[in-house]
Amino acid sequence: MKIHHLSTLALATEAAAFSHISTNTIRAPTSLNIATMPNVDILQQQPTINEKGAIKINLDGIAFSGLKGKALSLTTEDFPDRNAVSKVIPQDCYESDTLKSLGYLSVSVAGTALCTAFGVGALSVLDPSNLFTWAFWIPYDLVTGTVAMGLWVLAHECGHGAFSSNKSLQDAVGYILHSIMLTPYYSWQRSHAVHHRYTNHMELGETHVPEDASNTESAKLYDSIELREKILKQFGDETGIKVWGGLQAFLHLIVGWPAYLLIGATGGPDRGRTNHYYPYPLSEPKQPKKELFPGNWKEKVYQSDIGCAVVAASALVWAACNGPAQMMALYGGPLIVVNAWLVLYTWLQHTDVDVPHFTDSDHNYVKGAFHTIDRPYDKLDPWGVIDFLHHKIGSTHVAHHFDSTIPHYKAQVATDAIKENFPEIYLYDPTPIPEALWRVCKGCAAVEKRGEYYIWNNKDVKEELL
């Protein structure tokens, strides 16, 4: 259902206030009257305050997701301190179980090994260098990469210290798994911890920091809003938005992860350009004291490079001996799929058309963590197999972002505790994953500052196209 001919809308803190609205993307009304709503931030560039304290929020160009504007209704005062949230989560949730972690690891290893063995067996009858066999190898890579994503999730858990109390075992597992996927273990451990500390932070966030529409041309690779407008003009609105969405899907899901590792694409701009294989900034950072790899982390970056170099060299030798097609069919293709899953998760966990970003003056750890979005990955397939294989990384991510030492097998209990005690700030979008991804591809081009927040501007796109 679309909203038409409304000038103001009372934006309630509870999503139930919008229960009559479809979870499809809708265009927000042009302003909000929140005189009686204390849980709404000032988002207008020049808010008008009357004698009763009413604030008109300019929502021109803002679309609604399945969250129905909930994230825009929250102020800094709505978020509890870290200790208050920690207390509602059962203390057992903070304790890892090495045997249980190894059990889940064995599931992911066995699944990936079975897929790989099946692929090796198929080589004798389906030569991947023959284009006619790609009808087999492309689905094979999709399945194998989807299964192998579970290994990534567990390696990620090692980096957070949630896999085992045995730190040597934990680092060994994480180092090996991440190296196999050409991701430097310690480098990413550091940058990912920064991502948790500065979630949805415009200057210091790591990964999926949005483009600021007000930046000069020299500060960005291209102007996303301008490019989207040109594409819509060139191809027409309906076809153009599909072209734009497809371009964004490709740039994020296929190019995005290597680009982040190599040049810090979508990383915090105030850290300058970064490289996860080289610990020094590639460009002059605006905040030198906030460099990505300070002090002893520089040595750890080089330690991480050793594992990646061994794997990369092995892949090159494999390609030289047996042909690039075989190497790509059994290793490169599944790795691309793993990377695409990784970007899909991280992108949708922190991005949607009505989820804001913040400046340093309006950001804190708890506020950032609670702007993480849980989504229905358990409904991606009829049996919830993908969510199981990926250890529920996307359906329990709010709890993970609040405290990343919670093991994945205890994250559901922590999630339930957060939902029960803080329903007014917990974000869950019921939109099916493919639909949510397509909405983000089309509608999250660049943000503009309104008040203290940065919000996604979609004034150039017709509401029915988002």
Contacts in CASP RR format, 6 or more apart in sequence:
PFRMAT RR
TARGET T0000
AUTHOR 0000-0000-0000
METHOD contacts of the structure
MODEL  1
MKIHHLSTLALATEAAAFSHISTNTIRAPTSLNIATMPNVDILQQQPTIN
EKGAIKINLDGIAFSGLKGKALSLTTEDFPDRNAVSKVIPQDCYESDTLK
SLGYLSVSVAGTALCTAFGVGALSVLDPSNLFTWAFWIPYDLVTGTVAMG
LWVLAHECGHGAFSSNKSLQDAVGYILHSIMLTPYYSWQRSHAVHHRYTN
HMELGETHVPEDASNTESAKLYDSIELREKILKQFGDETGIKVWGGLQAF
LHLIVGWPAYLLIGATGGPDRGRTNHYYPYPLSEPKQPKKELFPGNWKEK
VYQSDIGCAVVAASALVWAACNGPAQMMALYGGPLIVVNAWLVLYTWLQH
TDVDVPHFTDSDHNYVKGAFHTIDRPYDKLDPWGVIDFLHHKIGSTHVAH
HFDSTIPHYKAQVATDAIKENFPEIYLYDPTPIPEALWRVCKGCAAVEKR
GEYYIWNNKDVKEELL
1 20 0 8 1.000
1 21 0 8 1.000
1 22 0 8 1.000
1 26 0 8 1.000
2 26 0 8 1.000
2 27 0 8 1.000
2 463 0 8 1.000
2 464 0 8 1.000
3 9 0 8 1.000
3 21 0 8 1.000
3 26 0 8 1.000
3 27 0 8 1.000
3 28 0 8 1.000
3 29 0 8 1.000
6 29 0 8 1.000
7 29 0 8 1.000
7 30 0 8 1.000
7 31 0 8 1.000
8 29 0 8 1.000
8 31 0 8 1.000
8 32 0 8 1.000
8 33 0 8 1.000
8 56 0 8 1.000
9 28 0 8 1.000
9 29 0 8 1.000
9 32 0 8 1.000
9 33 0 8 1.000
10 17 0 8 1.000
10 32 0 8 1.000
10 33 0 8 1.000
10 34 0 8 1.000
10 36 0 8 1.000
10 37 0 8 1.000
11 17 0 8 1.000
11 32 0 8 1.000
11 34 0 8 1.000
11 37 0 8 1.000
11 40 0 8 1.000
11 57 0 8 1.000
11 69 0 8 1.000
11 72 0 8 1.000
11 73 0 8 1.000
12 18 0 8 1.000
12 37 0 8 1.000
12 73 0 8 1.000
13 37 0 8 1.000
13 39 0 8 1.000
13 70 0 8 1.000
13 73 0 8 1.000
13 74 0 8 1.000
13 78 0 8 1.000
13 424 0 8 1.000
14 70 0 8 1.000
14 423 0 8 1.000
14 424 0 8 1.000
15 67 0 8 1.000
15 68 0 8 1.000
15 70 0 8 1.000
17 68 0 8 1.000
18 64 0 8 1.000
18 68 0 8 1.000
18 69 0 8 1.000
21 64 0 8 1.000
21 68 0 8 1.000
23 65 0 8 1.000
23 66 0 8 1.000
23 68 0 8 1.000
23 429 0 8 1.000
23 430 0 8 1.000
23 431 0 8 1.000
24 435 0 8 1.000
25 63 0 8 1.000
25 64 0 8 1.000
25 65 0 8 1.000
25 66 0 8 1.000
25 353 0 8 1.000
25 439 0 8 1.000
25 463 0 8 1.000
25 466 0 8 1.000
26 63 0 8 1.000
26 64 0 8 1.000
26 463 0 8 1.000
27 61 0 8 1.000
27 62 0 8 1.000
27 63 0 8 1.000
27 64 0 8 1.000
27 458 0 8 1.000
27 463 0 8 1.000
27 466 0 8 1.000
28 59 0 8 1.000
28 61 0 8 1.000
28 62 0 8 1.000
28 63 0 8 1.000
28 64 0 8 1.000
28 69 0 8 1.000
28 354 0 8 1.000
29 59 0 8 1.000
30 58 0 8 1.000
30 59 0 8 1.000
30 60 0 8 1.000
31 44 0 8 1.000
31 56 0 8 1.000
31 57 0 8 1.000
31 58 0 8 1.000
31 59 0 8 1.000
31 60 0 8 1.000
32 40 0 8 1.000
32 55 0 8 1.000
32 56 0 8 1.000
32 57 0 8 1.000
32 59 0 8 1.000
33 54 0 8 1.000
33 55 0 8 1.000
33 56 0 8 1.000
34 40 0 8 1.000
34 54 0 8 1.000
34 55 0 8 1.000
34 57 0 8 1.000
35 50 0 8 1.000
35 52 0 8 1.000
35 53 0 8 1.000
35 54 0 8 1.000
35 55 0 8 1.000
37 73 0 8 1.000
38 75 0 8 1.000
38 77 0 8 1.000
39 73 0 8 1.000
39 74 0 8 1.000
39 75 0 8 1.000
39 78 0 8 1.000
39 424 0 8 1.000
40 55 0 8 1.000
40 57 0 8 1.000
40 72 0 8 1.000
40 73 0 8 1.000
40 74 0 8 1.000
40 75 0 8 1.000
41 72 0 8 1.000
41 73 0 8 1.000
41 74 0 8 1.000
41 75 0 8 1.000
41 76 0 8 1.000
41 356 0 8 1.000
41 452 0 8 1.000
41 453 0 8 1.000
42 55 0 8 1.000
42 57 0 8 1.000
42 451 0 8 1.000
42 452 0 8 1.000
43 57 0 8 1.000
43 58 0 8 1.000
43 59 0 8 1.000
43 72 0 8 1.000
43 356 0 8 1.000
43 450 0 8 1.000
43 451 0 8 1.000
43 453 0 8 1.000
43 455 0 8 1.000
44 55 0 8 1.000
44 56 0 8 1.000
44 57 0 8 1.000
44 58 0 8 1.000
44 450 0 8 1.000
44 451 0 8 1.000
45 58 0 8 1.000
45 449 0 8 1.000
45 450 0 8 1.000
45 451 0 8 1.000
47 55 0 8 1.000
47 56 0 8 1.000
47 57 0 8 1.000
47 451 0 8 1.000
48 55 0 8 1.000
48 56 0 8 1.000
49 55 0 8 1.000
57 72 0 8 1.000
57 450 0 8 1.000
58 450 0 8 1.000
59 72 0 8 1.000
60 459 0 8 1.000
61 457 0 8 1.000
61 458 0 8 1.000
61 459 0 8 1.000
62 72 0 8 1.000
62 353 0 8 1.000
62 354 0 8 1.000
62 455 0 8 1.000
62 456 0 8 1.000
62 457 0 8 1.000
62 458 0 8 1.000
63 353 0 8 1.000
63 354 0 8 1.000
63 439 0 8 1.000
63 443 0 8 1.000
63 456 0 8 1.000
63 458 0 8 1.000
63 463 0 8 1.000
63 466 0 8 1.000
64 353 0 8 1.000
64 354 0 8 1.000
65 352 0 8 1.000
65 353 0 8 1.000
65 354 0 8 1.000
65 355 0 8 1.000
65 429 0 8 1.000
65 431 0 8 1.000
65 436 0 8 1.000
65 439 0 8 1.000
66 352 0 8 1.000
66 429 0 8 1.000
66 430 0 8 1.000
66 431 0 8 1.000
67 352 0 8 1.000
67 354 0 8 1.000
67 355 0 8 1.000
67 373 0 8 1.000
67 427 0 8 1.000
67 428 0 8 1.000
67 429 0 8 1.000
68 354 0 8 1.000
69 354 0 8 1.000
70 354 0 8 1.000
70 427 0 8 1.000
71 352 0 8 1.000
71 354 0 8 1.000
71 355 0 8 1.000
71 356 0 8 1.000
71 371 0 8 1.000
71 427 0 8 1.000
72 354 0 8 1.000
72 356 0 8 1.000
72 453 0 8 1.000
72 455 0 8 1.000
74 370 0 8 1.000
74 424 0 8 1.000
74 425 0 8 1.000
76 362 0 8 1.000
76 364 0 8 1.000
76 367 0 8 1.000
78 424 0 8 1.000
78 425 0 8 1.000
79 364 0 8 1.000
79 366 0 8 1.000
79 367 0 8 1.000
79 370 0 8 1.000
79 425 0 8 1.000
80 366 0 8 1.000
80 422 0 8 1.000
81 366 0 8 1.000
82 365 0 8 1.000
82 366 0 8 1.000
85 366 0 8 1.000
85 402 0 8 1.000
85 418 0 8 1.000
85 421 0 8 1.000
85 422 0 8 1.000
86 403 0 8 1.000
88 417 0 8 1.000
88 418 0 8 1.000
88 420 0 8 1.000
88 421 0 8 1.000
88 422 0 8 1.000
89 399 0 8 1.000
89 402 0 8 1.000
89 403 0 8 1.000
89 406 0 8 1.000
89 413 0 8 1.000
89 414 0 8 1.000
89 417 0 8 1.000
89 418 0 8 1.000
90 413 0 8 1.000
90 414 0 8 1.000
90 417 0 8 1.000
92 410 0 8 1.000
92 413 0 8 1.000
93 406 0 8 1.000
93 407 0 8 1.000
93 410 0 8 1.000
93 411 0 8 1.000
93 413 0 8 1.000
93 414 0 8 1.000
93 417 0 8 1.000
94 403 0 8 1.000
94 405 0 8 1.000
94 406 0 8 1.000
95 407 0 8 1.000
95 410 0 8 1.000
96 161 0 8 1.000
96 162 0 8 1.000
96 163 0 8 1.000
96 164 0 8 1.000
96 165 0 8 1.000
96 405 0 8 1.000
96 407 0 8 1.000
97 407 0 8 1.000
97 409 0 8 1.000
98 163 0 8 1.000
98 164 0 8 1.000
98 165 0 8 1.000
98 166 0 8 1.000
98 169 0 8 1.000
100 407 0 8 1.000
100 409 0 8 1.000
101 154 0 8 1.000
101 157 0 8 1.000
101 163 0 8 1.000
101 164 0 8 1.000
101 407 0 8 1.000
101 409 0 8 1.000
102 164 0 8 1.000
104 154 0 8 1.000
104 391 0 8 1.000
104 408 0 8 1.000
104 409 0 8 1.000
105 151 0 8 1.000
105 154 0 8 1.000
105 173 0 8 1.000
108 147 0 8 1.000
108 148 0 8 1.000
108 150 0 8 1.000
108 151 0 8 1.000
108 153 0 8 1.000
108 154 0 8 1.000
108 389 0 8 1.000
109 151 0 8 1.000
111 147 0 8 1.000
112 144 0 8 1.000
112 145 0 8 1.000
112 147 0 8 1.000
112 148 0 8 1.000
112 151 0 8 1.000
115 140 0 8 1.000
115 143 0 8 1.000
115 144 0 8 1.000
115 145 0 8 1.000
115 147 0 8 1.000
115 148 0 8 1.000
115 334 0 8 1.000
116 144 0 8 1.000
116 330 0 8 1.000
118 140 0 8 1.000
119 140 0 8 1.000
119 144 0 8 1.000
119 329 0 8 1.000
119 330 0 8 1.000
120 330 0 8 1.000
122 136 0 8 1.000
122 140 0 8 1.000
123 326 0 8 1.000
123 329 0 8 1.000
123 330 0 8 1.000
126 133 0 8 1.000
126 136 0 8 1.000
126 137 0 8 1.000
127 133 0 8 1.000
127 325 0 8 1.000
128 134 0 8 1.000
128 137 0 8 1.000
128 325 0 8 1.000
128 326 0 8 1.000
128 328 0 8 1.000
128 329 0 8 1.000
129 323 0 8 1.000
129 325 0 8 1.000
129 326 0 8 1.000
137 329 0 8 1.000
140 329 0 8 1.000
141 329 0 8 1.000
141 332 0 8 1.000
141 333 0 8 1.000
141 334 0 8 1.000
141 336 0 8 1.000
141 337 0 8 1.000
142 337 0 8 1.000
144 334 0 8 1.000
144 337 0 8 1.000
145 333 0 8 1.000
145 334 0 8 1.000
145 335 0 8 1.000
145 337 0 8 1.000
145 338 0 8 1.000
145 341 0 8 1.000
146 337 0 8 1.000
146 341 0 8 1.000
146 386 0 8 1.000
146 389 0 8 1.000
147 389 0 8 1.000
148 334 0 8 1.000
148 337 0 8 1.000
148 338 0 8 1.000
149 337 0 8 1.000
149 338 0 8 1.000
149 341 0 8 1.000
149 342 0 8 1.000
149 389 0 8 1.000
149 390 0 8 1.000
150 389 0 8 1.000
150 390 0 8 1.000
150 391 0 8 1.000
151 177 0 8 1.000
151 180 0 8 1.000
151 181 0 8 1.000
152 177 0 8 1.000
152 178 0 8 1.000
152 181 0 8 1.000
152 338 0 8 1.000
152 341 0 8 1.000
152 342 0 8 1.000
153 390 0 8 1.000
153 391 0 8 1.000
153 393 0 8 1.000
153 408 0 8 1.000
154 163 0 8 1.000
154 173 0 8 1.000
154 174 0 8 1.000
154 177 0 8 1.000
154 391 0 8 1.000
154 408 0 8 1.000
155 173 0 8 1.000
155 174 0 8 1.000
155 177 0 8 1.000
155 178 0 8 1.000
155 181 0 8 1.000
155 183 0 8 1.000
155 185 0 8 1.000
156 192 0 8 1.000
156 393 0 8 1.000
157 163 0 8 1.000
157 391 0 8 1.000
157 407 0 8 1.000
157 408 0 8 1.000
158 164 0 8 1.000
158 170 0 8 1.000
158 171 0 8 1.000
158 173 0 8 1.000
158 174 0 8 1.000
158 177 0 8 1.000
158 185 0 8 1.000
159 170 0 8 1.000
159 171 0 8 1.000
159 174 0 8 1.000
159 185 0 8 1.000
159 188 0 8 1.000
159 189 0 8 1.000
159 192 0 8 1.000
160 189 0 8 1.000
160 192 0 8 1.000
160 193 0 8 1.000
160 404 0 8 1.000
160 405 0 8 1.000
161 167 0 8 1.000
161 170 0 8 1.000
161 404 0 8 1.000
161 405 0 8 1.000
162 404 0 8 1.000
162 405 0 8 1.000
162 406 0 8 1.000
162 407 0 8 1.000
162 408 0 8 1.000
163 169 0 8 1.000
163 170 0 8 1.000
163 173 0 8 1.000
163 174 0 8 1.000
163 407 0 8 1.000
164 170 0 8 1.000
164 173 0 8 1.000
171 185 0 8 1.000
174 185 0 8 1.000
175 185 0 8 1.000
175 186 0 8 1.000
175 304 0 8 1.000
175 307 0 8 1.000
178 184 0 8 1.000
178 185 0 8 1.000
178 188 0 8 1.000
178 304 0 8 1.000
179 185 0 8 1.000
179 304 0 8 1.000
179 307 0 8 1.000
179 308 0 8 1.000
179 310 0 8 1.000
179 311 0 8 1.000
180 311 0 8 1.000
181 335 0 8 1.000
181 338 0 8 1.000
181 339 0 8 1.000
182 308 0 8 1.000
182 311 0 8 1.000
182 312 0 8 1.000
182 335 0 8 1.000
183 261 0 8 1.000
183 276 0 8 1.000
183 308 0 8 1.000
184 261 0 8 1.000
184 276 0 8 1.000
184 277 0 8 1.000
184 301 0 8 1.000
184 304 0 8 1.000
184 305 0 8 1.000
184 307 0 8 1.000
184 308 0 8 1.000
185 304 0 8 1.000
186 297 0 8 1.000
186 300 0 8 1.000
186 301 0 8 1.000
186 303 0 8 1.000
186 304 0 8 1.000
187 276 0 8 1.000
187 277 0 8 1.000
187 279 0 8 1.000
187 293 0 8 1.000
187 297 0 8 1.000
187 300 0 8 1.000
187 301 0 8 1.000
187 304 0 8 1.000
188 261 0 8 1.000
188 276 0 8 1.000
188 304 0 8 1.000
190 292 0 8 1.000
190 293 0 8 1.000
190 297 0 8 1.000
190 300 0 8 1.000
191 206 0 8 1.000
191 207 0 8 1.000
191 274 0 8 1.000
191 276 0 8 1.000
191 292 0 8 1.000
192 206 0 8 1.000
193 404 0 8 1.000
194 204 0 8 1.000
194 205 0 8 1.000
194 206 0 8 1.000
194 292 0 8 1.000
195 205 0 8 1.000
195 206 0 8 1.000
195 207 0 8 1.000
196 369 0 8 1.000
196 401 0 8 1.000
196 404 0 8 1.000
197 365 0 8 1.000
198 204 0 8 1.000
198 205 0 8 1.000
198 206 0 8 1.000
198 268 0 8 1.000
198 363 0 8 1.000
199 205 0 8 1.000
199 350 0 8 1.000
199 368 0 8 1.000
199 369 0 8 1.000
199 371 0 8 1.000
199 372 0 8 1.000
199 401 0 8 1.000
200 350 0 8 1.000
200 355 0 8 1.000
200 356 0 8 1.000
200 357 0 8 1.000
200 358 0 8 1.000
200 363 0 8 1.000
200 368 0 8 1.000
200 371 0 8 1.000
201 209 0 8 1.000
201 268 0 8 1.000
201 357 0 8 1.000
201 358 0 8 1.000
201 359 0 8 1.000
201 360 0 8 1.000
201 363 0 8 1.000
201 368 0 8 1.000
202 209 0 8 1.000
202 210 0 8 1.000
202 212 0 8 1.000
202 357 0 8 1.000
202 358 0 8 1.000
202 359 0 8 1.000
202 447 0 8 1.000
202 454 0 8 1.000
203 268 0 8 1.000
203 269 0 8 1.000
203 270 0 8 1.000
203 286 0 8 1.000
203 287 0 8 1.000
203 359 0 8 1.000
203 360 0 8 1.000
204 268 0 8 1.000
204 270 0 8 1.000
204 271 0 8 1.000
204 287 0 8 1.000
204 290 0 8 1.000
204 360 0 8 1.000
205 267 0 8 1.000
205 268 0 8 1.000
206 267 0 8 1.000
206 268 0 8 1.000
206 292 0 8 1.000
207 260 0 8 1.000
207 266 0 8 1.000
207 267 0 8 1.000
207 346 0 8 1.000
208 266 0 8 1.000
208 267 0 8 1.000
208 346 0 8 1.000
208 347 0 8 1.000
208 350 0 8 1.000
208 351 0 8 1.000
209 266 0 8 1.000
209 267 0 8 1.000
209 268 0 8 1.000
209 269 0 8 1.000
209 357 0 8 1.000
210 351 0 8 1.000
210 357 0 8 1.000
210 444 0 8 1.000
210 446 0 8 1.000
210 447 0 8 1.000
210 454 0 8 1.000
210 456 0 8 1.000
211 220 0 8 1.000
211 224 0 8 1.000
211 445 0 8 1.000
211 446 0 8 1.000
211 447 0 8 1.000
212 219 0 8 1.000
212 220 0 8 1.000
212 446 0 8 1.000
212 447 0 8 1.000
212 448 0 8 1.000
212 449 0 8 1.000
212 454 0 8 1.000
213 223 0 8 1.000
213 224 0 8 1.000
213 225 0 8 1.000
213 446 0 8 1.000
213 447 0 8 1.000
213 448 0 8 1.000
213 457 0 8 1.000
214 448 0 8 1.000
214 449 0 8 1.000
217 223 0 8 1.000
219 269 0 8 1.000
223 446 0 8 1.000
224 445 0 8 1.000
224 446 0 8 1.000
225 445 0 8 1.000
225 446 0 8 1.000
225 457 0 8 1.000
225 460 0 8 1.000
227 244 0 8 1.000
228 244 0 8 1.000
228 445 0 8 1.000
228 460 0 8 1.000
228 461 0 8 1.000
229 460 0 8 1.000
231 240 0 8 1.000
231 243 0 8 1.000
231 244 0 8 1.000
231 247 0 8 1.000
232 240 0 8 1.000
232 241 0 8 1.000
232 244 0 8 1.000
232 460 0 8 1.000
232 461 0 8 1.000
234 240 0 8 1.000
235 243 0 8 1.000
237 461 0 8 1.000
237 462 0 8 1.000
237 465 0 8 1.000
238 465 0 8 1.000
241 442 0 8 1.000
241 461 0 8 1.000
241 465 0 8 1.000
241 466 0 8 1.000
244 441 0 8 1.000
244 442 0 8 1.000
244 445 0 8 1.000
245 438 0 8 1.000
245 441 0 8 1.000
245 442 0 8 1.000
246 441 0 8 1.000
248 441 0 8 1.000
248 442 0 8 1.000
248 444 0 8 1.000
248 445 0 8 1.000
249 437 0 8 1.000
249 438 0 8 1.000
249 441 0 8 1.000
252 343 0 8 1.000
252 347 0 8 1.000
252 441 0 8 1.000
253 339 0 8 1.000
253 340 0 8 1.000
253 343 0 8 1.000
253 344 0 8 1.000
254 336 0 8 1.000
254 339 0 8 1.000
254 340 0 8 1.000
256 265 0 8 1.000
256 266 0 8 1.000
256 339 0 8 1.000
256 343 0 8 1.000
257 339 0 8 1.000
257 340 0 8 1.000
257 342 0 8 1.000
257 343 0 8 1.000
258 339 0 8 1.000
259 265 0 8 1.000
259 266 0 8 1.000
260 266 0 8 1.000
260 267 0 8 1.000
260 276 0 8 1.000
261 275 0 8 1.000
261 276 0 8 1.000
261 277 0 8 1.000
262 275 0 8 1.000
262 276 0 8 1.000
262 277 0 8 1.000
263 273 0 8 1.000
263 274 0 8 1.000
263 275 0 8 1.000
263 282 0 8 1.000
264 273 0 8 1.000
264 274 0 8 1.000
264 275 0 8 1.000
264 276 0 8 1.000
267 274 0 8 1.000
269 286 0 8 1.000
270 285 0 8 1.000
270 286 0 8 1.000
270 287 0 8 1.000
270 290 0 8 1.000
271 281 0 8 1.000
271 285 0 8 1.000
271 286 0 8 1.000
271 287 0 8 1.000
271 290 0 8 1.000
271 291 0 8 1.000
271 292 0 8 1.000
272 281 0 8 1.000
272 282 0 8 1.000
272 283 0 8 1.000
272 284 0 8 1.000
272 285 0 8 1.000
272 286 0 8 1.000
273 281 0 8 1.000
273 282 0 8 1.000
273 283 0 8 1.000
274 281 0 8 1.000
274 282 0 8 1.000
274 292 0 8 1.000
274 293 0 8 1.000
275 282 0 8 1.000
276 301 0 8 1.000
276 304 0 8 1.000
277 301 0 8 1.000
277 304 0 8 1.000
277 305 0 8 1.000
277 308 0 8 1.000
278 301 0 8 1.000
279 292 0 8 1.000
279 293 0 8 1.000
279 297 0 8 1.000
279 298 0 8 1.000
279 301 0 8 1.000
279 302 0 8 1.000
280 293 0 8 1.000
280 298 0 8 1.000
281 291 0 8 1.000
281 292 0 8 1.000
285 291 0 8 1.000
293 300 0 8 1.000
293 301 0 8 1.000
315 327 0 8 1.000
315 331 0 8 1.000
315 332 0 8 1.000
318 326 0 8 1.000
318 327 0 8 1.000
318 331 0 8 1.000
319 326 0 8 1.000
319 327 0 8 1.000
319 328 0 8 1.000
341 390 0 8 1.000
344 433 0 8 1.000
344 437 0 8 1.000
345 390 0 8 1.000
345 393 0 8 1.000
345 394 0 8 1.000
345 397 0 8 1.000
347 437 0 8 1.000
347 440 0 8 1.000
348 373 0 8 1.000
348 375 0 8 1.000
348 433 0 8 1.000
348 436 0 8 1.000
348 437 0 8 1.000
348 440 0 8 1.000
349 372 0 8 1.000
349 373 0 8 1.000
349 375 0 8 1.000
349 394 0 8 1.000
349 397 0 8 1.000
349 401 0 8 1.000
350 371 0 8 1.000
350 372 0 8 1.000
350 373 0 8 1.000
351 440 0 8 1.000
351 444 0 8 1.000
352 373 0 8 1.000
352 429 0 8 1.000
352 436 0 8 1.000
352 439 0 8 1.000
352 440 0 8 1.000
352 444 0 8 1.000
353 439 0 8 1.000
353 440 0 8 1.000
353 443 0 8 1.000
353 444 0 8 1.000
353 456 0 8 1.000
353 458 0 8 1.000
353 466 0 8 1.000
354 455 0 8 1.000
354 456 0 8 1.000
355 371 0 8 1.000
355 373 0 8 1.000
355 427 0 8 1.000
355 456 0 8 1.000
356 371 0 8 1.000
356 453 0 8 1.000
356 454 0 8 1.000
356 455 0 8 1.000
357 447 0 8 1.000
357 453 0 8 1.000
357 454 0 8 1.000
357 455 0 8 1.000
358 367 0 8 1.000
358 368 0 8 1.000
358 452 0 8 1.000
358 453 0 8 1.000
358 454 0 8 1.000
359 449 0 8 1.000
359 452 0 8 1.000
359 454 0 8 1.000
361 452 0 8 1.000
362 452 0 8 1.000
362 453 0 8 1.000
366 402 0 8 1.000
368 401 0 8 1.000
369 398 0 8 1.000
369 401 0 8 1.000
369 402 0 8 1.000
370 398 0 8 1.000
370 402 0 8 1.000
370 422 0 8 1.000
370 425 0 8 1.000
370 426 0 8 1.000
370 427 0 8 1.000
371 427 0 8 1.000
372 397 0 8 1.000
372 398 0 8 1.000
372 400 0 8 1.000
372 401 0 8 1.000
372 427 0 8 1.000
373 397 0 8 1.000
373 398 0 8 1.000
373 427 0 8 1.000
373 428 0 8 1.000
373 429 0 8 1.000
374 394 0 8 1.000
374 395 0 8 1.000
374 396 0 8 1.000
374 397 0 8 1.000
374 398 0 8 1.000
374 415 0 8 1.000
374 426 0 8 1.000
374 427 0 8 1.000
374 428 0 8 1.000
374 429 0 8 1.000
375 394 0 8 1.000
375 395 0 8 1.000
375 428 0 8 1.000
375 429 0 8 1.000
375 431 0 8 1.000
375 433 0 8 1.000
375 436 0 8 1.000
376 395 0 8 1.000
376 430 0 8 1.000
376 431 0 8 1.000
376 432 0 8 1.000
376 433 0 8 1.000
377 384 0 8 1.000
377 386 0 8 1.000
377 387 0 8 1.000
377 390 0 8 1.000
377 392 0 8 1.000
377 393 0 8 1.000
377 394 0 8 1.000
377 395 0 8 1.000
377 433 0 8 1.000
378 384 0 8 1.000
378 387 0 8 1.000
378 392 0 8 1.000
378 395 0 8 1.000
379 432 0 8 1.000
379 433 0 8 1.000
380 386 0 8 1.000
380 387 0 8 1.000
380 433 0 8 1.000
387 394 0 8 1.000
387 395 0 8 1.000
391 408 0 8 1.000
391 409 0 8 1.000
392 408 0 8 1.000
392 411 0 8 1.000
392 412 0 8 1.000
393 400 0 8 1.000
393 408 0 8 1.000
395 415 0 8 1.000
396 408 0 8 1.000
396 411 0 8 1.000
396 412 0 8 1.000
396 414 0 8 1.000
396 415 0 8 1.000
398 415 0 8 1.000
398 418 0 8 1.000
398 426 0 8 1.000
398 427 0 8 1.000
399 406 0 8 1.000
399 411 0 8 1.000
399 414 0 8 1.000
399 415 0 8 1.000
399 418 0 8 1.000
400 406 0 8 1.000
400 408 0 8 1.000
400 411 0 8 1.000
402 414 0 8 1.000
402 418 0 8 1.000
403 414 0 8 1.000
406 414 0 8 1.000
418 426 0 8 1.000
419 426 0 8 1.000
419 428 0 8 1.000
429 436 0 8 1.000
431 439 0 8 1.000
439 466 0 8 1.000
442 461 0 8 1.000
442 465 0 8 1.000
442 466 0 8 1.000
443 456 0 8 1.000
443 458 0 8 1.000
443 461 0 8 1.000
443 466 0 8 1.000
444 456 0 8 1.000
445 456 0 8 1.000
445 457 0 8 1.000
445 458 0 8 1.000
446 456 0 8 1.000
446 457 0 8 1.000
447 454 0 8 1.000
447 455 0 8 1.000
447 456 0 8 1.000
447 457 0 8 1.000
448 454 0 8 1.000
448 455 0 8 1.000
448 457 0 8 1.000
458 466 0 8 1.000
END
